Amino acid sequence: MPEVLRNQEELEQVFFNIINNAKDAMKNGDTLTITTKQIDNFVEVAISDTGEGIDPEIRNKIFDPFLPLNL
C-alpha cells in the first residue's frame, strides 16, 4: 500500500465513528468487515456490516448536522 497523506487524528475519528455506529447496530452473530485496496496511487477503505441497518424512523435525519448541546 502507498503511504497515505492524511490527518491521522481526523481519520482515526472518522473510522472510530463508522465502526462504533456499526457495532451499535449489530446483534450477536453479525459481522463487521473492513477491507483496503490500492487503486493507482490511492487507497480505498470499505467498511460493511451485516446488521439490520438504520431504523426507518431516524433514516431521514442521518445527514442532519450534529449540534452539540448547550450546557
mmCIF file of the N, C-alpha and C atoms, coordinates in Angstrom:
data_MODEL
# 
_entry.id   MODEL 
# 
loop_
_atom_site.group_PDB 
_atom_site.id 
_atom_site.type_symbol 
_atom_site.label_atom_id 
_atom_site.label_alt_id 
_atom_site.label_comp_id 
_atom_site.label_asym_id 
_atom_site.label_entity_id 
_atom_site.label_seq_id 
_atom_site.pdbx_PDB_ins_code 
_atom_site.Cartn_x 
_atom_site.Cartn_y 
_atom_site.Cartn_z 
_atom_site.occupancy 
_atom_site.B_iso_or_equiv 
_atom_site.pdbx_formal_charge 
_atom_site.auth_seq_id 
_atom_site.auth_comp_id 
_atom_site.auth_asym_id 
_atom_site.auth_atom_id 
_atom_site.pdbx_PDB_model_num 
ATOM 1   N N  . MET A 1 1  ? 0.840   -1.179  0.000  1.00 0.00 ? 1  MET A N  1 
ATOM 2   C CA . MET A 1 1  ? 0.000   0.000   0.000  1.00 0.00 ? 1  MET A CA 1 
ATOM 3   C C  . MET A 1 1  ? 0.887   1.245   0.000  1.00 0.00 ? 1  MET A C  1 
ATOM 4   N N  . PRO A 1 2  ? 0.461   2.269   -0.721 1.00 0.00 ? 2  PRO A N  1 
ATOM 5   C CA . PRO A 1 2  ? 1.238   3.510   -0.689 1.00 0.00 ? 2  PRO A CA 1 
ATOM 6   C C  . PRO A 1 2  ? 1.029   4.221   0.644  1.00 0.00 ? 2  PRO A C  1 
ATOM 7   N N  . GLU A 1 3  ? 1.948   5.109   0.960  1.00 0.00 ? 3  GLU A N  1 
ATOM 8   C CA . GLU A 1 3  ? 1.785   5.928   2.153  1.00 0.00 ? 3  GLU A CA 1 
ATOM 9   C C  . GLU A 1 3  ? 0.591   6.856   1.937  1.00 0.00 ? 3  GLU A C  1 
ATOM 10  N N  . VAL A 1 4  ? -0.224  7.009   2.951  1.00 0.00 ? 4  VAL A N  1 
ATOM 11  C CA . VAL A 1 4  ? -1.417  7.839   2.846  1.00 0.00 ? 4  VAL A CA 1 
ATOM 12  C C  . VAL A 1 4  ? -1.127  9.193   3.468  1.00 0.00 ? 4  VAL A C  1 
ATOM 13  N N  . LEU A 1 5  ? -1.287  10.246  2.660  1.00 0.00 ? 5  LEU A N  1 
ATOM 14  C CA . LEU A 1 5  ? -1.132  11.600  3.185  1.00 0.00 ? 5  LEU A CA 1 
ATOM 15  C C  . LEU A 1 5  ? -2.448  11.964  3.841  1.00 0.00 ? 5  LEU A C  1 
ATOM 16  N N  . ARG A 1 6  ? -2.407  12.182  5.150  1.00 0.00 ? 6  ARG A N  1 
ATOM 17  C CA . ARG A 1 6  ? -3.649  12.360  5.877  1.00 0.00 ? 6  ARG A CA 1 
ATOM 18  C C  . ARG A 1 6  ? -3.409  13.084  7.191  1.00 0.00 ? 6  ARG A C  1 
ATOM 19  N N  . ASN A 1 7  ? -4.513  13.503  7.776  1.00 0.00 ? 7  ASN A N  1 
ATOM 20  C CA . ASN A 1 7  ? -4.505  13.980  9.147  1.00 0.00 ? 7  ASN A CA 1 
ATOM 21  C C  . ASN A 1 7  ? -4.893  12.773  9.978  1.00 0.00 ? 7  ASN A C  1 
ATOM 22  N N  . GLN A 1 8  ? -3.934  12.178  10.648 1.00 0.00 ? 8  GLN A N  1 
ATOM 23  C CA . GLN A 1 8  ? -4.158  10.915  11.350 1.00 0.00 ? 8  GLN A CA 1 
ATOM 24  C C  . GLN A 1 8  ? -5.291  11.008  12.362 1.00 0.00 ? 8  GLN A C  1 
ATOM 25  N N  . GLU A 1 9  ? -5.345  12.089  13.128 1.00 0.00 ? 9  GLU A N  1 
ATOM 26  C CA . GLU A 1 9  ? -6.385  12.212  14.150 1.00 0.00 ? 9  GLU A CA 1 
ATOM 27  C C  . GLU A 1 9  ? -7.780  12.273  13.535 1.00 0.00 ? 9  GLU A C  1 
ATOM 28  N N  . GLU A 1 10 ? -7.917  12.983  12.407 1.00 0.00 ? 10 GLU A N  1 
ATOM 29  C CA . GLU A 1 10 ? -9.219  13.071  11.750 1.00 0.00 ? 10 GLU A CA 1 
ATOM 30  C C  . GLU A 1 10 ? -9.639  11.714  11.199 1.00 0.00 ? 10 GLU A C  1 
ATOM 31  N N  . LEU A 1 11 ? -8.710  10.999  10.561 1.00 0.00 ? 11 LEU A N  1 
ATOM 32  C CA . LEU A 1 11 ? -9.041  9.678   10.029 1.00 0.00 ? 11 LEU A CA 1 
ATOM 33  C C  . LEU A 1 11 ? -9.399  8.708   11.147 1.00 0.00 ? 11 LEU A C  1 
ATOM 34  N N  . GLU A 1 12 ? -8.657  8.752   12.240 1.00 0.00 ? 12 GLU A N  1 
ATOM 35  C CA . GLU A 1 12 ? -8.978  7.878   13.373 1.00 0.00 ? 12 GLU A CA 1 
ATOM 36  C C  . GLU A 1 12 ? -10.390 8.168   13.872 1.00 0.00 ? 12 GLU A C  1 
ATOM 37  N N  . GLN A 1 13 ? -10.771 9.444   13.946 1.00 0.00 ? 13 GLN A N  1 
ATOM 38  C CA . GLN A 1 13 ? -12.106 9.807   14.419 1.00 0.00 ? 13 GLN A CA 1 
ATOM 39  C C  . GLN A 1 13 ? -13.180 9.318   13.456 1.00 0.00 ? 13 GLN A C  1 
ATOM 40  N N  . VAL A 1 14 ? -12.943 9.472   12.158 1.00 0.00 ? 14 VAL A N  1 
ATOM 41  C CA . VAL A 1 14 ? -13.900 9.009   11.153 1.00 0.00 ? 14 VAL A CA 1 
ATOM 42  C C  . VAL A 1 14 ? -14.090 7.495   11.262 1.00 0.00 ? 14 VAL A C  1 
ATOM 43  N N  . PHE A 1 15 ? -12.985 6.756   11.293 1.00 0.00 ? 15 PHE A N  1 
ATOM 44  C CA . PHE A 1 15 ? -13.089 5.295   11.392 1.00 0.00 ? 15 PHE A CA 1 
ATOM 45  C C  . PHE A 1 15 ? -13.737 4.878   12.702 1.00 0.00 ? 15 PHE A C  1 
ATOM 46  N N  . PHE A 1 16 ? -13.376 5.536   13.789 1.00 0.00 ? 16 PHE A N  1 
ATOM 47  C CA . PHE A 1 16 ? -13.986 5.217   15.079 1.00 0.00 ? 16 PHE A CA 1 
ATOM 48  C C  . PHE A 1 16 ? -15.498 5.415   15.015 1.00 0.00 ? 16 PHE A C  1 
ATOM 49  N N  . ASN A 1 17 ? -15.954 6.539   14.456 1.00 0.00 ? 17 ASN A N  1 
ATOM 50  C CA . ASN A 1 17 ? -17.390 6.818   14.385 1.00 0.00 ? 17 ASN A CA 1 
ATOM 51  C C  . ASN A 1 17 ? -18.122 5.785   13.540 1.00 0.00 ? 17 ASN A C  1 
ATOM 52  N N  . ILE A 1 18 ? -17.584 5.460   12.379 1.00 0.00 ? 18 ILE A N  1 
ATOM 53  C CA . ILE A 1 18 ? -18.236 4.497   11.493 1.00 0.00 ? 18 ILE A CA 1 
ATOM 54  C C  . ILE A 1 18 ? -18.306 3.126   12.157 1.00 0.00 ? 18 ILE A C  1 
ATOM 55  N N  . ILE A 1 19 ? -17.188 2.678   12.723 1.00 0.00 ? 19 ILE A N  1 
ATOM 56  C CA . ILE A 1 19 ? -17.139 1.356   13.345 1.00 0.00 ? 19 ILE A CA 1 
ATOM 57  C C  . ILE A 1 19 ? -18.023 1.306   14.586 1.00 0.00 ? 19 ILE A C  1 
ATOM 58  N N  . ASN A 1 20 ? -18.018 2.360   15.376 1.00 0.00 ? 20 ASN A N  1 
ATOM 59  C CA . ASN A 1 20 ? -18.850 2.400   16.573 1.00 0.00 ? 20 ASN A CA 1 
ATOM 60  C C  . ASN A 1 20 ? -20.341 2.381   16.208 1.00 0.00 ? 20 ASN A C  1 
ATOM 61  N N  . ASN A 1 21 ? -20.730 3.120   15.168 1.00 0.00 ? 21 ASN A N  1 
ATOM 62  C CA . ASN A 1 21 ? -22.125 3.099   14.711 1.00 0.00 ? 21 ASN A CA 1 
ATOM 63  C C  . ASN A 1 21 ? -22.517 1.707   14.232 1.00 0.00 ? 21 ASN A C  1 
ATOM 64  N N  . ALA A 1 22 ? -21.623 1.059   13.498 1.00 0.00 ? 22 ALA A N  1 
ATOM 65  C CA . ALA A 1 22 ? -21.913 -0.296  13.020 1.00 0.00 ? 22 ALA A CA 1 
ATOM 66  C C  . ALA A 1 22 ? -22.069 -1.248  14.195 1.00 0.00 ? 22 ALA A C  1 
ATOM 67  N N  . LYS A 1 23 ? -21.178 -1.141  15.167 1.00 0.00 ? 23 LYS A N  1 
ATOM 68  C CA . LYS A 1 23 ? -21.236 -2.001  16.357 1.00 0.00 ? 23 LYS A CA 1 
ATOM 69  C C  . LYS A 1 23 ? -22.564 -1.834  17.082 1.00 0.00 ? 23 LYS A C  1 
ATOM 70  N N  . ASP A 1 24 ? -23.027 -0.592  17.197 1.00 0.00 ? 24 ASP A N  1 
ATOM 71  C CA . ASP A 1 24 ? -24.291 -0.331  17.888 1.00 0.00 ? 24 ASP A CA 1 
ATOM 72  C C  . ASP A 1 24 ? -25.484 -0.937  17.148 1.00 0.00 ? 24 ASP A C  1 
ATOM 73  N N  . ALA A 1 25 ? -25.389 -1.062  15.835 1.00 0.00 ? 25 ALA A N  1 
ATOM 74  C CA . ALA A 1 25 ? -26.495 -1.575  15.035 1.00 0.00 ? 25 ALA A CA 1 
ATOM 75  C C  . ALA A 1 25 ? -26.474 -3.093  14.882 1.00 0.00 ? 25 ALA A C  1 
ATOM 76  N N  . MET A 1 26 ? -25.371 -3.714  15.314 1.00 0.00 ? 26 MET A N  1 
ATOM 77  C CA . MET A 1 26 ? -25.222 -5.150  15.111 1.00 0.00 ? 26 MET A CA 1 
ATOM 78  C C  . MET A 1 26 ? -25.679 -5.931  16.336 1.00 0.00 ? 26 MET A C  1 
ATOM 79  N N  . LYS A 1 27 ? -26.145 -7.121  16.084 1.00 0.00 ? 27 LYS A N  1 
ATOM 80  C CA . LYS A 1 27 ? -26.520 -8.052  17.146 1.00 0.00 ? 27 LYS A CA 1 
ATOM 81  C C  . LYS A 1 27 ? -25.459 -9.141  17.222 1.00 0.00 ? 27 LYS A C  1 
ATOM 82  N N  . ASN A 1 28 ? -25.532 -9.975  18.244 1.00 0.00 ? 28 ASN A N  1 
ATOM 83  C CA . ASN A 1 28 ? -24.604 -11.104 18.339 1.00 0.00 ? 28 ASN A CA 1 
ATOM 84  C C  . ASN A 1 28 ? -24.694 -11.944 17.083 1.00 0.00 ? 28 ASN A C  1 
ATOM 85  N N  . GLY A 1 29 ? -23.551 -12.287 16.541 1.00 0.00 ? 29 GLY A N  1 
ATOM 86  C CA . GLY A 1 29 ? -23.503 -13.101 15.336 1.00 0.00 ? 29 GLY A CA 1 
ATOM 87  C C  . GLY A 1 29 ? -23.346 -12.298 14.060 1.00 0.00 ? 29 GLY A C  1 
ATOM 88  N N  . ASP A 1 30 ? -23.594 -10.963 14.110 1.00 0.00 ? 30 ASP A N  1 
ATOM 89  C CA . ASP A 1 30 ? -23.367 -10.129 12.937 1.00 0.00 ? 30 ASP A CA 1 
ATOM 90  C C  . ASP A 1 30 ? -21.872 -9.951  12.727 1.00 0.00 ? 30 ASP A C  1 
ATOM 91  N N  . THR A 1 31 ? -21.500 -9.535  11.530 1.00 0.00 ? 31 THR A N  1 
ATOM 92  C CA . THR A 1 31 ? -20.092 -9.427  11.165 1.00 0.00 ? 31 THR A CA 1 
ATOM 93  C C  . THR A 1 31 ? -19.770 -8.027  10.667 1.00 0.00 ? 31 THR A C  1 
ATOM 94  N N  . LEU A 1 32 ? -18.625 -7.501  11.104 1.00 0.00 ? 32 LEU A N  1 
ATOM 95  C CA . LEU A 1 32 ? -18.089 -6.236  10.612 1.00 0.00 ? 32 LEU A CA 1 
ATOM 96  C C  . LEU A 1 32 ? -16.887 -6.579  9.749  1.00 0.00 ? 32 LEU A C  1 
ATOM 97  N N  . THR A 1 33 ? -16.848 -6.049  8.526  1.00 0.00 ? 33 THR A N  1 
ATOM 98  C CA . THR A 1 33 ? -15.759 -6.332  7.599  1.00 0.00 ? 33 THR A CA 1 
ATOM 99  C C  . THR A 1 33 ? -15.106 -5.021  7.169  1.00 0.00 ? 33 THR A C  1 
ATOM 100 N N  . ILE A 1 34 ? -13.782 -4.972  7.271  1.00 0.00 ? 34 ILE A N  1 
ATOM 101 C CA . ILE A 1 34 ? -13.017 -3.809  6.819  1.00 0.00 ? 34 ILE A CA 1 
ATOM 102 C C  . ILE A 1 34 ? -12.008 -4.311  5.804  1.00 0.00 ? 34 ILE A C  1 
ATOM 103 N N  . THR A 1 35 ? -12.042 -3.734  4.601  1.00 0.00 ? 35 THR A N  1 
ATOM 104 C CA . THR A 1 35 ? -11.095 -4.129  3.560  1.00 0.00 ? 35 THR A CA 1 
ATOM 105 C C  . THR A 1 35 ? -10.404 -2.881  3.016  1.00 0.00 ? 35 THR A C  1 
ATOM 106 N N  . THR A 1 36 ? -9.206  -3.075  2.526  1.00 0.00 ? 36 THR A N  1 
ATOM 107 C CA . THR A 1 36 ? -8.467  -1.995  1.868  1.00 0.00 ? 36 THR A CA 1 
ATOM 108 C C  . THR A 1 36 ? -7.944  -2.513  0.543  1.00 0.00 ? 36 THR A C  1 
ATOM 109 N N  . LYS A 1 37 ? -7.818  -1.604  -0.399 1.00 0.00 ? 37 LYS A N  1 
ATOM 110 C CA . LYS A 1 37 ? -7.153  -1.980  -1.651 1.00 0.00 ? 37 LYS A CA 1 
ATOM 111 C C  . LYS A 1 37 ? -6.542  -0.738  -2.269 1.00 0.00 ? 37 LYS A C  1 
ATOM 112 N N  . GLN A 1 38 ? -5.484  -0.982  -2.998 1.00 0.00 ? 38 GLN A N  1 
ATOM 113 C CA . GLN A 1 38 ? -4.785  0.098   -3.678 1.00 0.00 ? 38 GLN A CA 1 
ATOM 114 C C  . GLN A 1 38 ? -5.348  0.245   -5.076 1.00 0.00 ? 38 GLN A C  1 
ATOM 115 N N  . ILE A 1 39 ? -5.660  1.484   -5.450 1.00 0.00 ? 39 ILE A N  1 
ATOM 116 C CA . ILE A 1 39 ? -6.110  1.809   -6.798 1.00 0.00 ? 39 ILE A CA 1 
ATOM 117 C C  . ILE A 1 39 ? -5.205  2.931   -7.289 1.00 0.00 ? 39 ILE A C  1 
ATOM 118 N N  . ASP A 1 40 ? -4.295  2.598   -8.185 1.00 0.00 ? 40 ASP A N  1 
ATOM 119 C CA . ASP A 1 40 ? -3.253  3.529   -8.630 1.00 0.00 ? 40 ASP A CA 1 
ATOM 120 C C  . ASP A 1 40 ? -2.509  4.048   -7.404 1.00 0.00 ? 40 ASP A C  1 
ATOM 121 N N  . ASN A 1 41 ? -2.522  5.354   -7.175 1.00 0.00 ? 41 ASN A N  1 
ATOM 122 C CA . ASN A 1 41 ? -1.825  5.918   -6.017 1.00 0.00 ? 41 ASN A CA 1 
ATOM 123 C C  . ASN A 1 41 ? -2.764  6.217   -4.859 1.00 0.00 ? 41 ASN A C  1 
ATOM 124 N N  . PHE A 1 42 ? -3.923  5.607   -4.866 1.00 0.00 ? 42 PHE A N  1 
ATOM 125 C CA . PHE A 1 42 ? -4.925  5.848   -3.834 1.00 0.00 ? 42 PHE A CA 1 
ATOM 126 C C  . PHE A 1 42 ? -5.170  4.568   -3.041 1.00 0.00 ? 42 PHE A C  1 
ATOM 127 N N  . VAL A 1 43 ? -5.706  4.736   -1.851 1.00 0.00 ? 43 VAL A N  1 
ATOM 128 C CA . VAL A 1 43 ? -6.099  3.602   -1.028 1.00 0.00 ? 43 VAL A CA 1 
ATOM 129 C C  . VAL A 1 43 ? -7.593  3.704   -0.781 1.00 0.00 ? 43 VAL A C  1 
ATOM 130 N N  . GLU A 1 44 ? -8.304  2.613   -1.047 1.00 0.00 ? 44 GLU A N  1 
ATOM 131 C CA . GLU A 1 44 ? -9.744  2.555   -0.799 1.00 0.00 ? 44 GLU A CA 1 
ATOM 132 C C  . GLU A 1 44 ? -9.968  1.727   0.464  1.00 0.00 ? 44 GLU A C  1 
ATOM 133 N N  . VAL A 1 45 ? -10.779 2.272   1.366  1.00 0.00 ? 45 VAL A N  1 
ATOM 134 C CA . VAL A 1 45 ? -11.162 1.560   2.585  1.00 0.00 ? 45 VAL A CA 1 
ATOM 135 C C  . VAL A 1 45 ? -12.660 1.331   2.509  1.00 0.00 ? 45 VAL A C  1 
ATOM 136 N N  . ALA A 1 46 ? -13.084 0.083   2.649  1.00 0.00 ? 46 ALA A N  1 
ATOM 137 C CA . ALA A 1 46 ? -14.510 -0.259  2.636  1.00 0.00 ? 46 ALA A CA 1 
ATOM 138 C C  . ALA A 1 46 ? -14.866 -0.875  3.982  1.00 0.00 ? 46 ALA A C  1 
ATOM 139 N N  . ILE A 1 47 ? -15.944 -0.385  4.571  1.00 0.00 ? 47 ILE A N  1 
ATOM 140 C CA . ILE A 1 47 ? -16.410 -0.893  5.854  1.00 0.00 ? 47 ILE A CA 1 
ATOM 141 C C  . ILE A 1 47 ? -17.863 -1.312  5.674  1.00 0.00 ? 47 ILE A C  1 
ATOM 142 N N  . SER A 1 48 ? -18.165 -2.567  6.019  1.00 0.00 ? 48 SER A N  1 
ATOM 143 C CA . SER A 1 48 ? -19.542 -3.055  5.886  1.00 0.00 ? 48 SER A CA 1 
ATOM 144 C C  . SER A 1 48 ? -19.871 -3.943  7.080  1.00 0.00 ? 48 SER A C  1 
ATOM 145 N N  . ASP A 1 49 ? -21.169 -4.090  7.319  1.00 0.00 ? 49 ASP A N  1 
ATOM 146 C CA . ASP A 1 49 ? -21.592 -4.973  8.401  1.00 0.00 ? 49 ASP A CA 1 
ATOM 147 C C  . ASP A 1 49 ? -22.869 -5.684  7.984  1.00 0.00 ? 49 ASP A C  1 
ATOM 148 N N  . THR A 1 50 ? -23.203 -6.721  8.720  1.00 0.00 ? 50 THR A N  1 
ATOM 149 C CA . THR A 1 50 ? -24.400 -7.491  8.421  1.00 0.00 ? 50 THR A CA 1 
ATOM 150 C C  . THR A 1 50 ? -25.545 -7.145  9.371  1.00 0.00 ? 50 THR A C  1 
ATOM 151 N N  . GLY A 1 51 ? -25.454 -5.971  10.010 1.00 0.00 ? 51 GLY A N  1 
ATOM 152 C CA . GLY A 1 51 ? -26.508 -5.520  10.913 1.00 0.00 ? 51 GLY A CA 1 
ATOM 153 C C  . GLY A 1 51 ? -27.788 -5.174  10.160 1.00 0.00 ? 51 GLY A C  1 
ATOM 154 N N  . GLU A 1 52 ? -28.815 -4.832  10.911 1.00 0.00 ? 52 GLU A N  1 
ATOM 155 C CA . GLU A 1 52 ? -30.131 -4.551  10.337 1.00 0.00 ? 52 GLU A CA 1 
ATOM 156 C C  . GLU A 1 52 ? -30.203 -3.235  9.583  1.00 0.00 ? 52 GLU A C  1 
ATOM 157 N N  . GLY A 1 53 ? -29.294 -2.333  9.828  1.00 0.00 ? 53 GLY A N  1 
ATOM 158 C CA . GLY A 1 53 ? -29.328 -1.042  9.163  1.00 0.00 ? 53 GLY A CA 1 
ATOM 159 C C  . GLY A 1 53 ? -29.951 0.023   10.048 1.00 0.00 ? 53 GLY A C  1 
ATOM 160 N N  . ILE A 1 54 ? -30.168 1.172   9.445  1.00 0.00 ? 54 ILE A N  1 
ATOM 161 C CA . ILE A 1 54 ? -30.678 2.323   10.190 1.00 0.00 ? 54 ILE A CA 1 
ATOM 162 C C  . ILE A 1 54 ? -32.180 2.209   10.368 1.00 0.00 ? 54 ILE A C  1 
ATOM 163 N N  . ASP A 1 55 ? -32.614 2.464   11.584 1.00 0.00 ? 55 ASP A N  1 
ATOM 164 C CA . ASP A 1 55 ? -34.037 2.440   11.907 1.00 0.00 ? 55 ASP A CA 1 
ATOM 165 C C  . ASP A 1 55 ? -34.782 3.404   10.976 1.00 0.00 ? 55 ASP A C  1 
ATOM 166 N N  . PRO A 1 56 ? -35.848 2.949   10.310 1.00 0.00 ? 56 PRO A N  1 
ATOM 167 C CA . PRO A 1 56 ? -36.581 3.817   9.386  1.00 0.00 ? 56 PRO A CA 1 
ATOM 168 C C  . PRO A 1 56 ? -37.070 5.120   10.023 1.00 0.00 ? 56 PRO A C  1 
ATOM 169 N N  . GLU A 1 57 ? -37.299 5.115   11.329 1.00 0.00 ? 57 GLU A N  1 
ATOM 170 C CA . GLU A 1 57 ? -37.779 6.326   11.999 1.00 0.00 ? 57 GLU A CA 1 
ATOM 171 C C  . GLU A 1 57 ? -36.736 7.437   12.040 1.00 0.00 ? 57 GLU A C  1 
ATOM 172 N N  . ILE A 1 58 ? -35.456 7.094   11.970 1.00 0.00 ? 58 ILE A N  1 
ATOM 173 C CA . ILE A 1 58 ? -34.424 8.127   12.002 1.00 0.00 ? 58 ILE A CA 1 
ATOM 174 C C  . ILE A 1 58 ? -33.653 8.240   10.689 1.00 0.00 ? 58 ILE A C  1 
ATOM 175 N N  . ARG A 1 59 ? -33.982 7.420   9.723  1.00 0.00 ? 59 ARG A N  1 
ATOM 176 C CA . ARG A 1 59 ? -33.251 7.407   8.450  1.00 0.00 ? 59 ARG A CA 1 
ATOM 177 C C  . ARG A 1 59 ? -33.247 8.775   7.768  1.00 0.00 ? 59 ARG A C  1 
ATOM 178 N N  . ASN A 1 60 ? -34.345 9.517   7.882  1.00 0.00 ? 60 ASN A N  1 
ATOM 179 C CA . ASN A 1 60 ? -34.410 10.827  7.205  1.00 0.00 ? 60 ASN A CA 1 
ATOM 180 C C  . ASN A 1 60 ? -33.579 11.891  7.922  1.00 0.00 ? 60 ASN A C  1 
ATOM 181 N N  . LYS A 1 61 ? -32.976 11.566  9.069  1.00 0.00 ? 61 LYS A N  1 
ATOM 182 C CA . LYS A 1 61 ? -32.192 12.538  9.831  1.00 0.00 ? 61 LYS A CA 1 
ATOM 183 C C  . LYS A 1 61 ? -30.691 12.288  9.754  1.00 0.00 ? 61 LYS A C  1 
ATOM 184 N N  . ILE A 1 62 ? -30.249 11.282  9.014  1.00 0.00 ? 62 ILE A N  1 
ATOM 185 C CA . ILE A 1 62 ? -28.835 10.896  9.077  1.00 0.00 ? 62 ILE A CA 1 
ATOM 186 C C  . ILE A 1 62 ? -27.886 11.961  8.547  1.00 0.00 ? 62 ILE A C  1 
ATOM 187 N N  . PHE A 1 63 ? -28.358 12.854  7.695  1.00 0.00 ? 63 PHE A N  1 
ATOM 188 C CA . PHE A 1 63 ? -27.463 13.885  7.168  1.00 0.00 ? 63 PHE A CA 1 
ATOM 189 C C  . PHE A 1 63 ? -27.657 15.231  7.852  1.00 0.00 ? 63 PHE A C  1 
ATOM 190 N N  . ASP A 1 64 ? -28.477 15.270  8.901  1.00 0.00 ? 64 ASP A N  1 
ATOM 191 C CA . ASP A 1 64 ? -28.624 16.498  9.675  1.00 0.00 ? 64 ASP A CA 1 
ATOM 192 C C  . ASP A 1 64 ? -27.298 16.778  10.381 1.00 0.00 ? 64 ASP A C  1 
ATOM 193 N N  . PRO A 1 65 ? -26.884 18.045  10.423 1.00 0.00 ? 65 PRO A N  1 
ATOM 194 C CA . PRO A 1 65 ? -25.630 18.346  11.128 1.00 0.00 ? 65 PRO A CA 1 
ATOM 195 C C  . PRO A 1 65 ? -25.768 18.072  12.614 1.00 0.00 ? 65 PRO A C  1 
ATOM 196 N N  . PHE A 1 66 ? -24.655 17.663  13.206 1.00 0.00 ? 66 PHE A N  1 
ATOM 197 C CA . PHE A 1 66 ? -24.629 17.408  14.649 1.00 0.00 ? 66 PHE A CA 1 
ATOM 198 C C  . PHE A 1 66 ? -24.573 18.750  15.353 1.00 0.00 ? 66 PHE A C  1 
ATOM 199 N N  . LEU A 1 67 ? -25.485 18.969  16.250 1.00 0.00 ? 67 LEU A N  1 
ATOM 200 C CA . LEU A 1 67 ? -25.498 20.208  17.034 1.00 0.00 ? 67 LEU A CA 1 
ATOM 201 C C  . LEU A 1 67 ? -25.276 19.844  18.498 1.00 0.00 ? 67 LEU A C  1 
ATOM 202 N N  . PRO A 1 68 ? -24.133 20.255  19.048 1.00 0.00 ? 68 PRO A N  1 
ATOM 203 C CA . PRO A 1 68 ? -23.875 19.928  20.451 1.00 0.00 ? 68 PRO A CA 1 
ATOM 204 C C  . PRO A 1 68 ? -24.864 20.626  21.376 1.00 0.00 ? 68 PRO A C  1 
ATOM 205 N N  . LEU A 1 69 ? -25.111 20.014  22.507 1.00 0.00 ? 69 LEU A N  1 
ATOM 206 C CA . LEU A 1 69 ? -25.993 20.616  23.492 1.00 0.00 ? 69 LEU A CA 1 
ATOM 207 C C  . LEU A 1 69 ? -25.306 21.805  24.143 1.00 0.00 ? 69 LEU A C  1 
ATOM 208 N N  . ASN A 1 70 ? -26.070 22.846  24.368 1.00 0.00 ? 70 ASN A N  1 
ATOM 209 C CA . ASN A 1 70 ? -25.536 23.996  25.110 1.00 0.00 ? 70 ASN A CA 1 
ATOM 210 C C  . ASN A 1 70 ? -25.803 23.775  26.578 1.00 0.00 ? 70 ASN A C  1 
ATOM 211 N N  . LEU A 1 71 ? -24.808 23.417  27.313 1.00 0.00 ? 71 LEU A N  1 
ATOM 212 C CA . LEU A 1 71 ? -24.974 23.151  28.733 1.00 0.00 ? 71 LEU A CA 1 
ATOM 213 C C  . LEU A 1 71 ? -24.657 24.364  29.555 1.00 0.00 ? 71 LEU A C  1 
# 
